[in-house]
Amino acid sequence: MHEVTLSDQPWQRIRIAEHSDRVELVLDHAPTRNAIDQQMVDELHAVCAQLERAPKVLIITGANGLFASGADIGQLKERRRDDALAGINSGIFHRIAKLPMPVIAAIEGYALGGGAELAYAADFRIAAPNARFGNPETALGIMAAAGATWRLRELVGEPLAKEILLAGRQLDAQEALECRLITEIHEVDALLPAAHALADRIGKQDPLAVRITKAVFHTPREVHPLIDELAQGMLFESDAKFERMQGFLDARAARRAAREAQAAQNPTGKDQA
């Protein structure tokens, strides 16, 4: 029987390409400029459910020349107090941030409002030169309530976060790089390959060590160093730890033997005529 994968699902707001160690997710709904509406939220939850069961690196990017224009204003206008208390967007962004393996946001064009908050929830953000980040919610009579009030402050510092959240400032890609909101800038055609190159680097690490490091990284300061020691105790017992360390020692011994053999052939250290 054929196993149904994420790539097989009948998505309406996203496109998925699933690989052995990663999932590439493309926000793709041109009529709403990739707005994060209820249908997209539901589809993102479905992807998270699968990645919680079978952890992989997640790459999120956008189609139609942009990342995400924000929440669907038409739907947002009709939401009331109980909808806000339900945490529709904050819930999915929190779930994405808590995924076991790292999340990479590759941002082209606008990442505004909820789109920016989705990017803030990622572990890594890289961008094209035309990227723009902002949270214009206060201009619409609401606040950025899906993570920006605390994630953005942690990412760029309080003064700049307040300028973005309270005064409507938008950051271009160079400004985002300078304040370390993003870590790399790539031309549009090179953006997705750069995200996959970053995923490749993550893939060279031990998956369990990556998962535990990410989890420990996001724990409160008060639980350190105890949480580090407990987590390290788990990793010290893993098969990968013994295999990888033995591989390191074997490779180092091989390099040393090669240097000694070369020195024995040329004891004076001079090239033979």
Protein Blocks (a to p, Z undefined) as FASTA:
>chain_A
ZZddfklpccfkbccdddfkbccdddddfknoopacfklmmmmmmmmmmmmmmgcddddd
deehiabecjcfklmmmpcfklmmnommmmmmmmmmmpmbacddddehjaehjlmmmmmm
pmbdcddfkbccddfklmnopacfehpmmmmmmmnojklmmmmmmnopacdfklmmmnom
ambdcdfklmmmmmmmmmmmmmmpcfklmmmmmmmmmpcfklpcklmmmmmmmmmmpmkl
mmmmmmmmmmmmmmmmmmmmmmmmmmnopacZZ
